């Protein structure tokens, strides 16, 4: 058994050097963490969501800690595509790892326009479609739970770009397998599962919600069982690459999602309290494979015993 098992994985036509990414919205545009860890050792990064026009996001308070998790309602604050080109693109162009650019829009046409513009920049290895953010009043969750609009958004992007398309699905639905089929039929090359769960937290002393937006997206270890279940449900039904996310904080939780059927994993909330978590997870997965005498990380997807 080799002491250096293969960690390369493929997401559509995209090849990652290892299966550990970082979630959109938790890692900025990579530069924010560049002085803390060697981000070139990641499998790749998924950028913060980009929209056509700048967004200020929701008013504070926008984040609150919850049991084994975090509730946030940032509201897609970002510099817009022009600000992205001016201020973020120079750093991303220097990266030696795949960059997956996350895009969001208020209409299906905006998604398609963003896809065309991002592809023309030559920095994106793939696009992730945020159709499932639960804290924006326009688009957002409405796109992610409506199969007709989901199909319209994904198919529009598919026609607008040759880049691999990864659709980030909302877990706030009754049948995730059905929504996965809609995205697949529309031309999605891969899926991201799962985005945050819609939640709410109340300050009992002030008798008002902790979050100014009232509701927000719940993330962290608290949602991992839901992520595992949804990944497993989709993976056993459709042979499509899945980027698993939702409470990935260490190698054990990452392997759990890989065994459920994910091709790669993405680290989110853990970045806030342990910036080294993604690199520790890469090392931990490698050690797990050696311990289990598994030569290729891709074998994990077919190793679950049920």
Residue pairs with C-beta under 8 A, 6 or more apart in sequence:
1 290
1 293
1 295
2 295
3 290
4 286
5 286
5 289
5 290
5 294
5 295
5 296
5 297
6 295
6 296
6 297
6 298
7 17
7 18
7 19
7 43
7 282
7 285
7 286
7 297
8 15
8 16
8 17
8 18
8 297
9 15
9 16
9 18
9 19
9 43
9 241
9 263
9 264
9 297
9 298
10 16
10 241
10 263
11 126
11 164
11 166
11 189
11 190
11 241
11 243
11 263
11 264
12 126
12 164
12 165
12 166
12 189
12 190
12 241
13 164
13 189
14 98
14 100
14 125
14 126
14 164
15 98
16 43
16 44
16 98
16 264
17 43
17 44
17 97
18 41
18 42
18 43
18 282
18 285
18 297
19 43
19 254
19 258
19 262
19 263
19 264
19 265
19 285
19 297
20 42
20 43
20 254
20 264
20 265
20 266
20 267
20 278
20 279
20 281
20 282
20 285
21 42
21 43
21 44
21 45
21 46
21 100
21 243
21 264
21 265
21 266
21 267
21 278
22 42
22 45
22 46
22 266
22 267
22 268
22 271
22 278
23 46
23 245
23 266
23 267
23 268
23 271
24 46
24 47
24 48
24 49
24 102
24 128
24 130
24 168
25 48
25 49
25 74
25 102
25 268
26 267
26 268
26 269
26 271
26 272
27 33
27 45
27 46
27 47
27 48
27 271
28 47
28 48
29 45
29 47
29 48
29 84
29 88
29 91
29 92
30 39
30 45
30 47
30 91
30 92
30 95
30 99
31 88
31 91
33 39
33 271
33 275
34 91
36 275
36 276
37 275
37 276
37 278
37 279
38 279
39 45
39 95
39 97
40 95
40 96
40 97
41 279
41 282
42 97
42 278
42 279
42 282
43 97
43 98
43 264
43 282
44 97
44 98
44 99
44 100
44 125
45 95
45 97
45 98
45 99
45 100
46 100
46 101
46 102
46 128
46 266
47 88
47 92
47 99
47 100
47 101
47 102
48 78
48 102
49 76
49 78
49 102
49 103
49 104
49 130
49 133
50 78
50 80
50 81
50 84
50 101
50 102
50 103
50 104
50 114
50 118
51 76
51 78
51 80
51 81
51 103
51 104
51 105
51 106
51 110
51 114
52 80
52 81
52 105
52 110
52 113
52 114
53 80
54 78
54 79
54 80
54 83
55 75
55 76
55 77
55 78
55 80
56 75
56 77
57 74
57 75
57 76
57 77
58 73
58 74
58 75
58 77
58 135
58 212
58 213
59 212
59 213
60 212
61 210
61 211
61 212
62 72
62 73
62 74
62 75
62 211
62 212
62 213
62 216
63 70
63 71
63 72
63 73
63 74
63 211
64 70
64 71
64 72
64 201
64 210
64 211
64 216
65 71
66 199
66 201
66 218
66 220
66 222
67 222
68 220
68 221
68 222
69 218
69 219
69 220
69 221
69 222
69 223
69 247
69 269
70 218
70 219
70 220
70 269
70 272
71 199
71 200
71 201
71 210
71 211
71 216
71 217
71 218
72 135
72 196
72 211
72 216
72 217
72 219
73 135
73 211
73 212
73 213
73 215
73 216
73 217
74 135
75 135
75 136
75 213
76 104
76 130
76 133
76 135
76 136
78 84
79 86
79 87
79 88
81 114
81 117
81 118
85 121
89 121
89 123
92 99
92 123
93 122
93 123
98 125
98 126
99 123
99 124
99 125
100 124
100 125
100 126
100 127
100 128
100 166
101 118
101 123
101 124
101 126
101 127
101 128
102 127
102 128
102 129
102 130
102 168
103 111
103 114
103 115
103 118
103 127
103 128
103 129
103 130
104 111
104 129
104 130
104 131
104 133
104 136
104 139
104 140
105 111
105 113
105 114
105 139
105 153
106 138
106 139
107 139
108 149
108 152
108 153
108 156
109 156
111 129
111 153
111 156
111 157
112 156
112 157
112 159
112 160
113 160
115 127
115 157
115 160
115 161
115 163
115 165
116 160
116 161
118 124
118 127
118 161
118 163
119 127
119 160
119 161
119 162
119 163
124 163
125 163
125 164
126 163
126 164
126 165
126 166
126 189
126 190
127 157
127 161
127 163
127 164
127 165
127 166
128 166
128 167
128 168
128 192
129 153
129 154
129 157
129 165
129 166
129 167
129 168
129 188
130 168
130 195
131 139
131 140
131 143
131 144
131 149
131 150
131 153
131 154
131 167
131 168
131 169
131 170
132 140
132 141
132 143
132 144
132 168
132 169
132 170
132 171
132 172
132 195
133 140
133 141
133 144
133 195
133 217
134 140
134 141
134 170
134 172
134 195
134 196
134 197
134 198
134 215
134 216
134 217
135 213
135 215
135 216
135 217
141 170
141 172
141 198
142 149
143 149
143 150
143 153
144 150
144 169
144 170
144 172
144 173
144 179
144 195
145 170
145 172
145 173
145 179
147 178
147 179
147 182
150 167
150 179
150 182
150 183
150 186
151 182
151 183
151 185
151 186
152 186
153 186
154 165
154 167
154 182
154 183
154 186
154 187
154 188
155 186
155 187
157 165
157 187
158 165
158 186
158 187
158 188
159 187
164 189
164 190
165 187
165 188
165 189
165 190
166 188
166 189
166 190
166 191
166 192
166 243
167 183
167 186
167 188
167 190
167 191
167 192
168 191
168 192
168 195
169 176
169 179
169 180
169 183
169 191
169 192
169 193
169 194
169 195
170 179
170 194
170 195
171 193
171 194
171 195
171 196
171 197
171 223
171 226
171 227
171 230
171 246
172 197
172 198
173 179
176 193
176 194
176 230
176 233
176 234
177 233
177 234
177 237
177 238
180 191
180 234
180 237
180 238
180 240
181 237
181 238
183 191
184 191
184 238
184 240
188 240
189 240
189 241
190 240
190 241
190 242
190 243
190 263
191 234
191 240
191 241
191 242
191 243
192 242
192 243
192 245
192 266
193 227
193 230
193 231
193 234
193 242
193 243
193 244
193 245
193 246
193 262
194 223
194 226
194 227
194 230
194 231
194 245
194 246
195 217
195 245
196 216
196 217
196 218
196 219
196 223
197 217
197 218
197 219
197 223
197 226
198 215
198 216
198 217
198 218
199 215
199 216
199 217
199 218
200 209
200 211
200 214
200 215
200 216
201 209
201 210
201 211
202 208
202 209
202 210
203 209
203 210
209 215
219 246
219 247
219 268
219 269
220 247
220 249
220 268
220 269
220 270
221 247
221 249
221 253
221 269
222 247
223 246
223 247
224 246
224 247
224 248
224 253
224 256
224 257
226 246
227 244
227 245
227 246
227 247
227 257
228 246
228 256
228 257
228 260
229 260
231 242
231 244
231 257
231 260
231 261
231 262
232 260
232 261
232 304
234 240
234 242
234 261
235 242
235 260
235 261
235 262
235 301
236 261
241 263
241 264
242 261
242 262
242 263
242 264
243 262
243 263
243 264
243 265
243 266
244 257
244 258
244 260
244 261
244 262
244 264
244 265
244 266
245 257
245 265
245 266
245 267
245 268
246 257
246 268
247 253
247 269
248 254
248 257
248 265
248 266
248 267
248 268
248 270
248 281
249 267
249 269
249 270
249 274
249 277
250 270
250 277
250 280
250 281
250 284
251 280
251 281
251 283
251 284
251 285
251 287
251 288
252 284
254 265
254 267
254 281
254 284
254 285
255 285
255 288
255 300
257 265
258 265
258 285
258 297
258 300
258 301
259 300
259 301
259 303
259 304
260 304
261 301
261 304
262 301
263 298
263 301
265 281
267 277
267 278
267 281
270 277
270 278
271 277
271 278
274 280
285 297
289 295
289 296
289 297
294 300
294 303
